[in-house]
Amino acid sequence: MPEPVGNARCGNPVPAGTGDLGRSLLVAIDEWADRGIAPSAEGFVRAVVNAVAELVKARFLLPHDAERYVAAAKETQVLK
């Protein structure tokens, strides 16, 4: 297997905002591809919980809808 190649894009911080989730996904995909470290199902649920919390705080999502997204994330078979 070839040695992983560093990617400056994965290491550079992104200003707070909508890019935070995208950056964390980019880092997770990079680790999976380079090192074989698969993302965990718990990490997926945690990412959904954090994302909907920010959306509720910014009033882009109603709390009831946020609960539905979190419940769906917990029930999904993604990464299991």
MDTraj code that builds the backbone (N, CA, C; nanometers):
import mdtraj as md
import numpy as np

residues = "MET PRO GLU PRO VAL GLY ASN ALA ARG CYS GLY ASN PRO VAL PRO ALA GLY THR GLY ASP LEU GLY ARG SER LEU LEU VAL ALA ILE ASP GLU TRP ALA ASP ARG GLY ILE ALA PRO SER ALA GLU GLY PHE VAL ARG ALA VAL VAL ASN ALA VAL ALA GLU LEU VAL LYS ALA ARG PHE LEU LEU PRO HIS ASP ALA GLU ARG TYR VAL ALA ALA ALA LYS GLU THR GLN VAL LEU LYS".split()
xyz = np.array([
    [0.0850, -0.1176, 0.0000],
    [0.0000, 0.0000, 0.0000],
    [0.0895, 0.1238, 0.0000],
    [0.0600, 0.2219, -0.0852],
    [0.1430, 0.3430, -0.0893],
    [0.1286, 0.4252, 0.0381],
    [0.2329, 0.5013, 0.0661],
    [0.2309, 0.5894, 0.1828],
    [0.1274, 0.7003, 0.1629],
    [0.0548, 0.7375, 0.2711],
    [-0.0417, 0.8479, 0.2600],
    [0.0301, 0.9779, 0.2247],
    [-0.0340, 1.0570, 0.1469],
    [0.0200, 1.1869, 0.1077],
    [-0.0543, 1.2936, 0.1864],
    [0.0183, 1.3845, 0.2495],
    [-0.0441, 1.4921, 0.3251],
    [-0.1223, 1.5849, 0.2336],
    [-0.2337, 1.6295, 0.2817],
    [-0.3177, 1.7213, 0.2046],
    [-0.3365, 1.8462, 0.2890],
    [-0.2804, 1.9575, 0.2443],
    [-0.2882, 2.0817, 0.3208],
    [-0.4319, 2.1257, 0.3433],
    [-0.5215, 2.0901, 0.2515],
    [-0.6608, 2.1299, 0.2659],
    [-0.7239, 2.0680, 0.3900],
    [-0.6828, 1.9467, 0.4246],
    [-0.7410, 1.8790, 0.5404],
    [-0.6914, 1.9393, 0.6713],
    [-0.5717, 1.9952, 0.6720],
    [-0.5148, 2.0470, 0.7945],
    [-0.5441, 2.1923, 0.8218],
    [-0.5881, 2.2659, 0.7212],
    [-0.6120, 2.4088, 0.7398],
    [-0.7481, 2.4335, 0.8016],
    [-0.7536, 2.5151, 0.9052],
    [-0.8834, 2.5466, 0.9650],
    [-0.9707, 2.6277, 0.8702],
    [-1.0983, 2.6079, 0.8832],
    [-1.1967, 2.6796, 0.8022],
    [-1.2717, 2.7737, 0.8958],
    [-1.3023, 2.8956, 0.8545],
    [-1.3786, 2.9841, 0.9427],
    [-1.5088, 2.9179, 0.9883],
    [-1.5521, 2.9496, 1.1081],
    [-1.6755, 2.8916, 1.1621],
    [-1.7924, 2.9213, 1.0695],
    [-1.8844, 2.8303, 1.0658],
    [-2.0014, 2.8469, 0.9795],
    [-2.0359, 2.7143, 0.9154],
    [-2.0920, 2.7192, 0.7984],
    [-2.1369, 2.5971, 0.7327],
    [-2.0218, 2.5085, 0.6903],
    [-1.9007, 2.5596, 0.6827],
    [-1.7862, 2.4799, 0.6398],
    [-1.7362, 2.3830, 0.7443],
    [-1.7732, 2.4022, 0.8703],
    [-1.7214, 2.3157, 0.9764],
    [-1.7591, 2.1699, 0.9559],
    [-1.8837, 2.1425, 0.9224],
    [-1.9266, 2.0054, 0.9012],
    [-1.8579, 1.9482, 0.7779],
    [-1.8498, 2.0275, 0.6729],
    [-1.7827, 1.9818, 0.5520],
    [-1.6369, 1.9495, 0.5759],
    [-1.5684, 2.0308, 0.6556],
    [-1.4275, 2.0061, 0.6857],
    [-1.4121, 1.8775, 0.7649],
    [-1.4981, 1.8554, 0.8638],
    [-1.4866, 1.7337, 0.9441],
    [-1.5122, 1.6105, 0.8581],
    [-1.6058, 1.6213, 0.7630],
    [-1.6301, 1.5090, 0.6726],
    [-1.5107, 1.4861, 0.5809],
    [-1.4489, 1.5944, 0.5338],
    [-1.3313, 1.5830, 0.4488],
    [-1.2174, 1.5142, 0.5231],
    [-1.1957, 1.5513, 0.6479],
    [-1.0903, 1.4892, 0.7288],
    [-1.1214, 1.3412, 0.7504],
    [-1.2479, 1.3082, 0.7811],
    [-1.2863, 1.1691, 0.8033],
    [-1.2652, 1.0856, 0.6770],
    [-1.3046, 1.1389, 0.5625],
    [-1.2867, 1.0660, 0.4367],
    [-1.1380, 1.0495, 0.4062],
    [-1.0588, 1.1521, 0.4337],
    [-0.9151, 1.1456, 0.4110],
    [-0.8513, 1.0377, 0.4989],
    [-0.8893, 1.0329, 0.6259],
    [-0.8353, 0.9300, 0.7158],
    [-0.8780, 0.7906, 0.6711],
    [-1.0009, 0.7778, 0.6245],
    [-1.0512, 0.6489, 0.5775],
    [-0.9717, 0.6034, 0.4549],
    [-0.9509, 0.6948, 0.3606],
    [-0.8810, 0.6598, 0.2369],
    [-0.7322, 0.6338, 0.2609],
    [-0.6679, 0.7180, 0.3409],
    [-0.5232, 0.7069, 0.3601],
    [-0.4821, 0.6016, 0.4622],
    [-0.5586, 0.5893, 0.5694],
    [-0.5161, 0.5034, 0.6812],
    [-0.6098, 0.3873, 0.7083],
    [-0.7214, 0.3804, 0.6366],
    [-0.8159, 0.2714, 0.6596],
    [-0.8962, 0.2869, 0.7875],
    [-0.9018, 0.4089, 0.8409],
    [-0.9772, 0.4358, 0.9640],
    [-1.1189, 0.4765, 0.9246],
    [-1.2116, 0.3826, 0.9352],
    [-1.3504, 0.4107, 0.8967],
    [-1.4179, 0.4996, 1.0016],
    [-1.5027, 0.5930, 0.9572],
    [-1.5774, 0.6752, 1.0525],
    [-1.6721, 0.5878, 1.1343],
    [-1.6961, 0.6264, 1.2555],
    [-1.7843, 0.5475, 1.3417],
    [-1.9295, 0.5929, 1.3277],
    [-2.0209, 0.5002, 1.3552],
    [-2.1632, 0.5340, 1.3531],
    [-2.1943, 0.6371, 1.4608],
    [-2.1272, 0.6273, 1.5760],
    [-2.1490, 0.7239, 1.6840],
    [-2.1042, 0.8633, 1.6414],
    [-1.9963, 0.8687, 1.5651],
    [-1.9489, 0.9978, 1.5157],
    [-2.0484, 1.0609, 1.4198],
    [-2.1143, 0.9771, 1.3394],
    [-2.2170, 1.0266, 1.2477],
    [-2.3320, 1.0885, 1.3259],
    [-2.3788, 1.0178, 1.4279],
    [-2.4896, 1.0691, 1.5106],
    [-2.4466, 1.1977, 1.5807],
    [-2.3257, 1.2000, 1.6333],
    [-2.2752, 1.3195, 1.7020],
    [-2.2679, 1.4385, 1.6058],
    [-2.2271, 1.4125, 1.4812],
    [-2.2212, 1.5201, 1.3816],
    [-2.3604, 1.5751, 1.3519],
    [-2.4590, 1.4863, 1.3438],
    [-2.5971, 1.5308, 1.3203],
    [-2.6466, 1.6121, 1.4391],
    [-2.6220, 1.5642, 1.5594],
    [-2.6655, 1.6356, 1.6808],
    [-2.6038, 1.7757, 1.6850],
    [-2.4750, 1.7849, 1.6588],
    [-2.4078, 1.9153, 1.6613],
    [-2.4589, 2.0076, 1.5507],
    [-2.4807, 1.9514, 1.4323],
    [-2.5276, 2.0334, 1.3201],
    [-2.6674, 2.0880, 1.3461],
    [-2.7594, 2.0021, 1.3930],
    [-2.8958, 2.0512, 1.4150],
    [-2.9005, 2.1489, 1.5321],
    [-2.8138, 2.1314, 1.6312],
    [-2.8102, 2.2254, 1.7433],
    [-2.7742, 2.3657, 1.6936],
    [-2.6757, 2.3725, 1.6043],
    [-2.6370, 2.5024, 1.5477],
    [-2.7482, 2.5608, 1.4616],
    [-2.8172, 2.4754, 1.3865],
    [-2.9258, 2.5238, 1.3016],
    [-3.0438, 2.5747, 1.3840],
    [-3.0730, 2.5072, 1.4952],
    [-3.1807, 2.5538, 1.5844],
    [-3.1398, 2.6867, 1.6479],
    [-3.0146, 2.6945, 1.6922],
    [-2.9640, 2.8165, 1.7547],
    [-2.9726, 2.9358, 1.6585],
    [-2.9442, 2.9100, 1.5302],
    [-2.9494, 3.0155, 1.4293],
    [-3.0907, 3.0369, 1.3743],
    [-3.1855, 2.9607, 1.4271],
    [-3.3273, 2.9688, 1.3873],
    [-3.3511, 2.9311, 1.2411],
    [-3.2690, 2.8377, 1.1913],
    [-3.2900, 2.7834, 1.0572],
    [-3.3680, 2.6523, 1.0624],
    [-3.3860, 2.5983, 1.1837],
    [-3.4530, 2.4703, 1.2001],
    [-3.5328, 2.4734, 1.3299],
    [-3.6537, 2.4221, 1.3255],
    [-3.7367, 2.4162, 1.4465],
    [-3.6907, 2.3002, 1.5350],
    [-3.6998, 2.3163, 1.6687],
    [-3.6559, 2.2093, 1.7584],
    [-3.7229, 2.0749, 1.7296],
    [-3.8514, 2.0764, 1.6970],
    [-3.9215, 1.9514, 1.6688],
    [-3.8592, 1.8800, 1.5473],
    [-3.8265, 1.9571, 1.4450],
    [-3.7632, 1.8992, 1.3266],
    [-3.6232, 1.8477, 1.3591],
    [-3.5525, 1.9203, 1.4442],
    [-3.4180, 1.8766, 1.4847],
    [-3.4253, 1.7410, 1.5537],
    [-3.5240, 1.7217, 1.6392],
    [-3.5408, 1.5932, 1.7077],
    [-3.5642, 1.4809, 1.6073],
    [-3.6398, 1.5094, 1.5029],
    [-3.6663, 1.4077, 1.3994],
    [-3.5382, 1.3694, 1.3260],
    [-3.4534, 1.4686, 1.2954],
    [-3.3263, 1.4391, 1.2285],
    [-3.2360, 1.3539, 1.3173],
    [-3.2298, 1.3861, 1.4448],
    [-3.1458, 1.3094, 1.5372],
    [-3.1985, 1.1664, 1.5502],
    [-3.3300, 1.1513, 1.5626],
    [-3.3889, 1.0173, 1.5731],
    [-3.3587, 0.9359, 1.4475],
    [-3.3693, 0.9982, 1.3320],
    [-3.3404, 0.9283, 1.2064],
    [-3.1931, 0.8882, 1.1989],
    [-3.1041, 0.9742, 1.2469],
    [-2.9610, 0.9425, 1.2461],
    [-2.9316, 0.8236, 1.3368],
    [-3.0008, 0.8161, 1.4502],
    [-2.9784, 0.7047, 1.5433],
    [-3.0308, 0.5721, 1.4871],
    [-3.1355, 0.5791, 1.4055],
    [-3.1963, 0.4577, 1.3509],
    [-3.1319, 0.4102, 1.2218],
    [-3.0586, 0.4955, 1.1556],
    [-3.0049, 0.4611, 1.0247],
    [-2.8968, 0.3534, 1.0358],
    [-2.8731, 0.2860, 0.9263],
    [-2.7694, 0.1843, 0.9193],
    [-2.6411, 0.2386, 0.8571],
    [-2.6328, 0.3717, 0.8436],
    [-2.5136, 0.4337, 0.7874],
    [-2.3938, 0.4017, 0.8757],
    [-2.2884, 0.3558, 0.8142],
    [-2.1613, 0.3243, 0.8804],
    [-2.1709, 0.2098, 0.9817],
    [-2.2730, 0.1278, 0.9736],
    [-2.2831, 0.0139, 1.0656],
    [-2.2505, -0.1136, 0.9935],
])
top = md.Topology()
chain = top.add_chain()
for i, resn in enumerate(residues, 1):
    res = top.add_residue(resn, chain, resSeq=i)
    for name in ("N", "CA", "C"):
        top.add_atom(name, md.element.get_by_symbol(name[0]), res)
traj = md.Trajectory(xyz[None], top)
